[in-house]
Amino acid sequence: SFSETPIYSKTMHDWRAHTGMDLHAAKGAEVTAAADGIIKGVQKSDSMGVTVQISHNGGLTTLYCGLANVSVKKGETVSIGQKIGTVGTVPSEVSEDSHLHFAVQKDGAFVDPASYLQ
């Protein structure tokens, strides 16, 4: 769950903020866009794995981390419910059960994703 207060990471063996939420899902499960938007980027990092960022109206950006088989590219328009990839691995959270790390930014600052999910 979202926490700006540091929590212990079983994988990294340290304390860190958890600026998103982990949505439990099997590896290979379909990941879909939470809302209409434009693909802001597809990146790979050592800590979060493959991440898709989608820009939405109202200064919101959603981040889908730890993906495999990404099916979108930067600049592409996506619709709510459209497949953007499949669940893979979040390198900094491999000690956890298989999941999608989902995060939301409002005007560039991380916010609790639960307040945006219905």
Backbone as CSV, one residue per row, in Angstrom:
resi,resn,N_x,N_y,N_z,CA_x,CA_y,CA_z,C_x,C_y,C_z
1,SER,0.833,-1.186,0.000,0.000,0.000,0.000,0.876,1.248,0.000
2,PHE,0.299,2.364,-0.386,1.013,3.634,-0.487,1.469,4.091,0.891
3,SER,2.724,4.514,0.985,3.243,5.017,2.257,4.401,5.968,2.005
4,GLU,4.243,7.227,2.445,5.358,8.166,2.390,6.303,7.927,3.558
5,THR,5.796,7.284,4.619,6.627,6.900,5.754,7.403,5.652,5.346
6,PRO,8.718,5.629,5.552,9.496,4.460,5.124,8.984,3.148,5.725
7,ILE,8.945,2.112,4.869,8.603,0.756,5.294,9.772,-0.149,4.918
8,TYR,9.884,-1.293,5.577,11.019,-2.180,5.343,10.845,-2.984,4.057
9,SER,11.879,-2.981,3.226,11.882,-3.753,1.983,12.597,-5.075,2.218
10,LYS,11.852,-6.187,2.074,12.455,-7.511,2.253,13.468,-7.811,1.153
11,THR,13.295,-7.230,-0.003,14.223,-7.466,-1.109,15.499,-6.647,-0.945
12,MET,15.342,-5.352,-0.674,16.490,-4.449,-0.610,17.131,-4.390,0.780
13,HIS,16.447,-4.956,1.779,16.939,-4.963,3.170,17.222,-3.548,3.675
14,ASP,16.275,-2.651,3.403,16.385,-1.289,3.907,14.983,-0.693,4.062
15,TRP,14.944,0.534,4.512,13.683,1.246,4.712,13.511,2.240,3.581
16,ARG,12.305,2.297,2.998,12.049,3.218,1.892,10.551,3.507,1.787
17,ALA,10.234,4.653,1.188,8.828,4.987,0.939,8.283,4.037,-0.124
18,HIS,7.000,3.748,-0.054,6.343,2.920,-1.074,5.316,3.815,-1.747
19,THR,5.727,4.433,-2.869,4.932,5.487,-3.499,3.943,4.962,-4.533
20,GLY,3.434,3.772,-4.294,2.426,3.196,-5.167,1.679,2.121,-4.418
21,MET,0.982,1.280,-5.157,0.317,0.142,-4.528,0.606,-1.101,-5.358
22,ASP,0.690,-2.230,-4.674,0.965,-3.492,-5.342,-0.349,-4.227,-5.574
23,LEU,-0.663,-4.441,-6.845,-1.888,-5.133,-7.229,-1.509,-6.567,-7.575
24,HIS,-1.857,-7.495,-6.703,-1.455,-8.889,-6.879,-2.029,-9.455,-8.172
25,ALA,-1.136,-10.055,-8.967,-1.513,-10.649,-10.252,-0.437,-11.648,-10.650
26,ALA,-0.838,-12.677,-11.354,0.109,-13.692,-11.821,0.986,-13.123,-12.927
27,LYS,2.220,-13.606,-13.019,3.077,-13.220,-14.135,2.374,-13.593,-15.428
28,GLY,2.420,-12.668,-16.372,1.764,-12.895,-17.656,0.337,-12.380,-17.723
29,ALA,-0.231,-11.967,-16.573,-1.597,-11.424,-16.570,-1.627,-10.109,-17.359
30,GLU,-2.745,-9.861,-18.012,-2.916,-8.647,-18.809,-2.963,-7.409,-17.918
31,VAL,-2.270,-6.339,-18.343,-2.301,-5.044,-17.659,-2.971,-4.063,-18.609
32,THR,-3.967,-3.324,-18.096,-4.721,-2.395,-18.937,-4.635,-0.973,-18.396
33,ALA,-4.863,-0.010,-19.270,-4.837,1.403,-18.898,-5.984,1.720,-17.945
34,ALA,-5.673,2.456,-16.889,-6.677,2.824,-15.890,-7.627,3.904,-16.396
35,ALA,-7.196,4.663,-17.401,-8.012,5.750,-17.949,-7.478,6.100,-19.333
36,ASP,-8.258,6.862,-20.094,-7.810,7.346,-21.395,-6.569,8.218,-21.214
37,GLY,-5.652,8.165,-22.168,-4.471,9.009,-22.076,-3.516,8.805,-23.229
38,ILE,-2.318,9.361,-23.059,-1.260,9.267,-24.064,-0.029,8.670,-23.394
39,ILE,0.602,7.710,-24.068,1.799,7.082,-23.519,2.909,8.132,-23.455
40,LYS,3.323,8.439,-22.233,4.360,9.440,-21.979,5.746,8.825,-22.159
41,GLY,5.853,7.524,-21.873,7.139,6.865,-22.031,7.089,5.410,-21.629
42,VAL,8.080,4.669,-22.120,8.304,3.278,-21.728,9.783,3.201,-21.371
43,GLN,10.082,2.927,-20.094,11.460,2.890,-19.632,11.746,1.590,-18.905
44,LYS,13.036,1.308,-18.756,13.463,0.163,-17.952,14.468,0.667,-16.931
45,SER,14.248,0.293,-15.657,15.197,0.674,-14.613,15.578,-0.553,-13.800
46,ASP,16.737,-0.477,-13.144,17.205,-1.588,-12.322,16.278,-1.860,-11.147
47,SER,15.619,-0.823,-10.625,14.783,-1.018,-9.435,13.332,-1.358,-9.754
48,MET,12.743,-0.735,-10.775,11.318,-0.922,-11.056,11.039,-1.770,-12.290
49,GLY,12.063,-2.169,-13.014,11.855,-2.969,-14.217,11.281,-2.120,-15.335
50,VAL,10.536,-2.738,-16.230,9.928,-2.017,-17.353,8.693,-1.279,-16.846
51,THR,8.664,0.031,-17.112,7.577,0.891,-16.639,6.948,1.642,-17.804
52,VAL,5.615,1.625,-17.857,4.866,2.432,-18.819,4.252,3.597,-18.052
53,GLN,4.430,4.816,-18.582,3.826,6.018,-18.003,2.754,6.519,-18.963
54,ILE,1.562,6.783,-18.412,0.468,7.319,-19.225,0.063,8.674,-18.661
55,SER,0.030,9.683,-19.529,-0.387,11.032,-19.162,-1.895,11.159,-19.384
56,HIS,-2.589,11.697,-18.374,-4.045,11.856,-18.424,-4.411,13.323,-18.214
57,ASN,-5.661,13.662,-18.432,-6.148,15.017,-18.170,-5.996,15.359,-16.692
58,GLY,-5.955,16.645,-16.393,-5.943,17.102,-15.009,-4.600,16.958,-14.311
59,GLY,-3.507,16.842,-15.069,-2.186,16.746,-14.458,-1.850,15.394,-13.869
60,LEU,-2.620,14.360,-14.233,-2.379,13.016,-13.691,-1.503,12.191,-14.625
61,THR,-0.629,11.394,-14.022,0.176,10.404,-14.730,0.059,9.097,-13.974
62,THR,-0.227,8.000,-14.690,-0.234,6.682,-14.056,1.016,5.936,-14.497
63,LEU,1.579,5.146,-13.560,2.779,4.369,-13.822,2.491,2.907,-13.532
64,TYR,2.881,2.051,-14.460,2.664,0.611,-14.376,4.055,-0.024,-14.403
65,CYS,4.526,-0.518,-13.263,5.917,-0.959,-13.124,6.030,-2.473,-13.041
66,GLY,7.141,-2.981,-13.581,7.396,-4.415,-13.547,6.689,-5.160,-14.656
67,LEU,6.614,-4.539,-15.831,5.886,-5.142,-16.946,6.760,-6.066,-17.782
68,ALA,6.093,-6.920,-18.533,6.719,-7.745,-19.564,5.862,-7.593,-20.815
69,ASN,6.427,-7.828,-21.966,5.669,-7.810,-23.223,4.821,-6.553,-23.386
70,VAL,5.447,-5.389,-23.315,4.751,-4.110,-23.487,4.210,-4.015,-24.910
71,SER,2.949,-3.580,-25.032,2.291,-3.533,-26.341,1.951,-2.113,-26.788
72,VAL,2.598,-1.099,-26.179,2.364,0.299,-26.548,3.718,0.988,-26.727
73,LYS,3.681,2.168,-27.344,4.913,2.941,-27.500,4.631,4.417,-27.229
74,LYS,5.694,5.163,-26.953,5.595,6.581,-26.627,4.805,7.324,-27.700
75,GLY,3.894,8.199,-27.231,3.092,9.019,-28.130,1.774,8.399,-28.545
76,GLU,1.607,7.112,-28.280,0.379,6.407,-28.659,-0.773,6.817,-27.736
77,THR,-1.965,6.967,-28.298,-3.168,7.244,-27.513,-3.773,5.916,-27.072
78,VAL,-4.146,5.832,-25.781,-4.768,4.612,-25.260,-6.112,4.945,-24.635
79,SER,-6.974,3.949,-24.594,-8.305,4.085,-23.996,-8.368,3.285,-22.709
80,ILE,-9.257,3.689,-21.819,-9.456,2.948,-20.577,-9.712,1.473,-20.911
81,GLY,-9.033,0.588,-20.197,-9.211,-0.839,-20.407,-8.376,-1.441,-21.524
82,GLN,-7.646,-0.609,-22.273,-6.810,-1.116,-23.366,-5.572,-1.800,-22.807
83,LYS,-5.223,-2.944,-23.370,-4.032,-3.675,-22.929,-2.779,-2.859,-23.232
84,ILE,-1.896,-2.737,-22.219,-0.623,-2.041,-22.421,0.565,-2.982,-22.236
85,GLY,0.319,-4.163,-21.676,1.393,-5.123,-21.465,0.931,-6.250,-20.569
86,THR,1.906,-6.987,-20.040,1.607,-8.079,-19.114,2.476,-7.946,-17.867
87,VAL,2.036,-8.565,-16.789,2.778,-8.524,-15.526,4.083,-9.287,-15.686
88,GLY,5.164,-8.653,-15.234,6.482,-9.272,-15.238,7.041,-9.286,-13.826
89,THR,8.190,-8.612,-13.637,8.857,-8.595,-12.336,9.286,-7.183,-11.978
90,VAL,9.098,-6.803,-10.711,9.626,-5.556,-10.169,10.917,-5.932,-9.437
91,PRO,12.104,-5.623,-10.003,13.358,-6.079,-9.407,13.538,-5.712,-7.931
92,SER,13.087,-4.528,-7.527,13.273,-4.113,-6.130,12.245,-4.730,-5.189
93,GLU,11.321,-5.535,-5.730,10.276,-6.144,-4.906,10.140,-7.643,-5.192
94,VAL,11.240,-8.311,-5.594,11.156,-9.726,-5.964,10.854,-10.640,-4.783
95,SER,11.051,-10.166,-3.551,10.714,-10.985,-2.380,9.210,-11.023,-2.124
96,GLU,8.463,-10.185,-2.826,7.006,-10.131,-2.675,6.363,-11.104,-3.671
97,ASP,5.082,-11.411,-3.456,4.339,-12.227,-4.416,4.247,-11.478,-5.748
98,SER,3.974,-12.199,-6.822,3.845,-11.607,-8.146,2.786,-10.503,-8.129
99,HIS,3.134,-9.342,-8.716,2.208,-8.208,-8.686,2.590,-7.154,-9.719
100,LEU,1.658,-6.234,-9.942,1.898,-5.014,-10.696,2.090,-3.902,-9.680
101,HIS,3.161,-3.126,-9.809,3.335,-1.941,-8.963,2.690,-0.786,-9.730
102,PHE,1.627,-0.217,-9.164,0.845,0.838,-9.805,1.004,2.120,-9.007
103,ALA,1.335,3.216,-9.691,1.528,4.494,-9.005,0.812,5.601,-9.772
104,VAL,0.481,6.671,-9.043,-0.174,7.837,-9.635,0.583,9.086,-9.204
105,GLN,0.823,9.974,-10.165,1.398,11.279,-9.867,0.378,12.351,-10.232
106,LYS,0.288,13.369,-9.384,-0.550,14.543,-9.645,0.400,15.723,-9.741
107,ASP,0.478,16.330,-10.914,1.405,17.439,-11.152,2.827,17.079,-10.730
108,GLY,3.241,15.837,-11.005,4.610,15.395,-10.757,4.901,14.836,-9.384
109,ALA,3.949,14.920,-8.453,4.154,14.403,-7.092,3.350,13.117,-6.906
110,PHE,3.970,12.116,-6.278,3.259,10.864,-6.029,2.112,11.086,-5.052
111,VAL,0.967,10.479,-5.352,-0.218,10.531,-4.488,-0.736,9.110,-4.304
112,ASP,-1.605,8.919,-3.328,-2.146,7.590,-3.045,-3.041,7.137,-4.200
113,PRO,-2.654,6.055,-4.902,-3.459,5.590,-6.038,-4.865,5.149,-5.651
114,ALA,-5.061,4.713,-4.421,-6.375,4.215,-3.990,-7.453,5.274,-4.167
115,SER,-7.090,6.542,-4.044,-8.086,7.607,-4.171,-8.514,7.826,-5.622
116,TYR,-7.816,7.193,-6.580,-8.157,7.344,-7.994,-8.754,6.085,-8.601
117,LEU,-8.742,4.983,-7.863,-9.306,3.736,-8.377,-10.755,3.602,-7.950
118,GLN,-11.577,3.044,-8.821,-12.991,2.851,-8.488,-13.279,1.384,-8.342
